[in-house]
């Protein structure tokens, strides 16, 4: 499949952004392709379109499925597996945030709590103890807040995010 110029630029940019977020470029490009095309694609079609190795596509699709970002679907009359993703950017953002919390923030909260509860913690200076406790409180608060925000309907979440600086004025 040949991509139109704007579609190609979108896929390439998403791949670049993925590397900035610590995600494999090909994995990001595959996700962008599935999102922007909006229909199921089989692995060979993805390989041909992106010009990457078939093994790279297979590994990336498995990882995207592990993240819950890509689903395998069947197409009547075609024995190959096809892959799709949500076309609602808000739903994709929810999935990504939930996965990042699970993979990055939750282990950090747990680690910091274990550190605070360890006998070695009492041997640290008051300043170090304070910074570790503040870090744990910050990460825990951020996680709790974002979990609550993710429970909101998209329409409500959009309104909250669009409030922006007006929240500051109301709280001041």
C-alpha positions as CSV (number, residue, x, y, z in Angstrom):
1,X,0.0,0.0,0.0
2,X,1.3,3.4,-0.9
3,X,0.5,6.1,1.6
4,X,-0.5,9.7,0.8
5,X,2.1,12.3,1.8
6,X,0.3,13.6,4.9
7,X,-0.4,10.0,6.1
8,X,3.2,9.1,5.5
9,X,4.4,12.1,7.4
10,X,2.0,11.3,10.3
11,X,3.3,7.7,10.5
12,X,7.0,8.8,10.4
13,X,6.5,11.5,13.0
14,X,4.6,9.1,15.3
15,X,7.6,6.7,15.0
16,X,10.0,9.6,15.9
17,X,7.8,10.6,18.9
18,X,7.7,7.0,20.0
19,X,11.5,6.9,20.3
20,X,11.3,10.1,22.4
21,X,8.9,8.2,24.8
22,X,11.1,5.2,25.0
23,X,9.1,3.1,22.5
24,X,10.5,1.2,19.5
25,X,10.2,3.3,16.3
26,X,8.7,0.4,14.3
27,X,6.2,-0.4,17.0
28,X,5.1,3.3,17.0
29,X,4.9,3.4,13.3
30,X,2.8,0.3,13.1
31,X,0.4,1.7,15.7
32,X,0.2,5.0,13.8
33,X,-0.5,3.2,10.5
34,X,-3.3,1.1,12.0
35,X,-4.8,4.2,13.7
36,X,-4.6,6.5,10.7
37,X,-5.8,3.9,8.1
38,X,-8.6,2.9,10.4
39,X,-9.1,-0.6,9.0
40,X,-7.6,-4.0,9.8
41,X,-4.2,-4.8,8.0
42,X,-2.3,-8.1,7.8
43,X,1.3,-8.3,8.7
44,X,2.5,-8.5,5.1
45,X,0.7,-5.3,4.3
46,X,2.3,-3.6,7.2
47,X,5.7,-4.9,6.3
48,X,5.4,-3.7,2.7
49,X,3.9,-0.3,3.6
50,X,6.5,0.5,6.2
51,X,9.4,-1.2,4.4
52,X,10.6,-3.0,7.6
53,X,11.5,-6.6,8.3
54,X,8.7,-9.1,8.8
55,X,10.2,-10.2,12.1
56,X,10.3,-6.7,13.3
57,X,6.6,-6.3,12.4
58,X,5.7,-9.6,14.2
59,X,7.6,-8.6,17.4
60,X,6.1,-5.1,17.3
61,X,2.5,-6.5,16.9
62,X,3.0,-8.9,19.8
63,X,4.2,-6.0,22.0
64,X,1.3,-3.8,20.9
65,X,-1.1,-6.6,21.7
66,X,0.6,-6.9,25.2
67,X,-0.1,-3.2,25.7
68,X,-3.7,-3.7,24.7
69,X,-3.3,-1.2,21.8
70,X,-3.7,-3.7,18.9
71,X,-6.2,-6.5,18.5
72,X,-6.1,-9.5,16.2
73,X,-9.2,-9.8,14.0
74,X,-10.3,-12.3,11.4
75,X,-11.5,-11.3,7.9
76,X,-14.0,-13.6,6.3
77,X,-12.3,-15.4,3.4
78,X,-8.8,-14.6,4.4
79,X,-6.8,-17.0,6.5
80,X,-4.2,-14.4,7.6
81,X,-4.4,-12.6,10.9
82,X,-5.3,-8.9,10.6
83,X,-4.6,-6.3,13.2
84,X,-6.5,-3.2,14.2
85,X,-6.5,-0.5,16.8
86,X,-9.0,1.9,18.3
87,X,-9.7,4.9,16.2
88,X,-10.7,7.0,19.2
89,X,-7.6,8.9,20.2
90,X,-9.0,9.4,23.7
91,X,-9.4,5.7,24.2
92,X,-5.9,5.1,23.0
93,X,-4.6,7.7,25.4
94,X,-6.4,6.0,28.3
95,X,-4.9,2.6,27.4
96,X,-1.4,4.1,27.1
97,X,-1.7,6.0,30.4
98,X,-3.0,2.9,32.2
99,X,-0.2,0.7,30.8
100,X,2.5,3.3,31.6
101,X,1.2,3.6,35.2
102,X,1.2,-0.2,35.5
103,X,4.7,-0.6,34.1
104,X,6.4,2.5,35.4
105,X,4.6,4.3,38.2
106,X,3.2,1.4,40.2
107,X,6.6,-0.3,40.6
108,X,8.1,3.0,41.7
109,X,5.4,3.6,44.3
110,X,6.0,0.0,45.6
111,X,9.7,0.4,45.6
112,X,9.6,3.7,47.4
113,X,7.3,2.2,50.1
114,X,9.6,-0.8,50.5
115,X,12.5,1.6,50.9
116,X,10.7,3.7,53.5
117,X,9.8,0.5,55.4
118,X,13.3,-0.9,55.3
119,X,15.6,-0.8,58.3
120,X,18.3,1.1,56.2
121,X,15.9,4.0,55.7
122,X,16.2,5.1,59.3
123,X,20.0,5.4,58.8
124,X,19.6,8.0,56.2
125,X,19.7,11.7,57.0
126,X,16.5,13.6,57.6
127,X,16.9,15.4,54.3
128,X,17.2,12.1,52.3
129,X,14.3,10.6,54.2
130,X,12.2,13.7,53.5
131,X,13.0,13.7,49.8
132,X,12.2,10.0,49.4
133,X,8.9,10.4,51.3
134,X,8.0,13.5,49.1
135,X,8.9,11.5,46.0
136,X,6.7,8.6,47.1
137,X,3.8,11.0,48.0
138,X,4.2,12.8,44.6
139,X,4.1,9.6,42.5
140,X,1.3,8.1,44.6
141,X,-0.8,11.4,44.3
142,X,-0.1,11.6,40.5
143,X,-1.1,8.0,40.0
144,X,-4.3,8.3,42.1
145,X,-5.3,11.5,40.4
146,X,-4.8,10.1,36.9
147,X,-6.7,6.9,37.8
148,X,-9.6,9.1,38.9
149,X,-9.4,11.2,35.7
150,X,-9.4,8.1,33.5
151,X,-12.7,6.9,35.1
152,X,-14.5,10.0,33.8
153,X,-16.5,10.0,30.6
154,X,-14.5,11.4,27.6
155,X,-16.8,14.4,27.4
156,X,-16.1,15.3,31.0
157,X,-12.4,14.7,30.7
158,X,-12.2,17.0,27.6
159,X,-13.9,19.8,29.5
160,X,-11.5,19.4,32.4
161,X,-8.5,19.5,30.1
162,X,-9.8,22.5,28.2
163,X,-10.2,24.5,31.4
164,X,-6.4,24.8,31.5
165,X,-5.3,28.1,33.1
166,X,-8.8,28.9,34.2
167,X,-8.5,26.3,37.0
168,X,-5.6,28.3,38.4
169,X,-7.7,31.4,38.5
170,X,-10.6,29.6,40.3
171,X,-8.2,28.2,42.9
172,X,-6.4,31.4,43.6
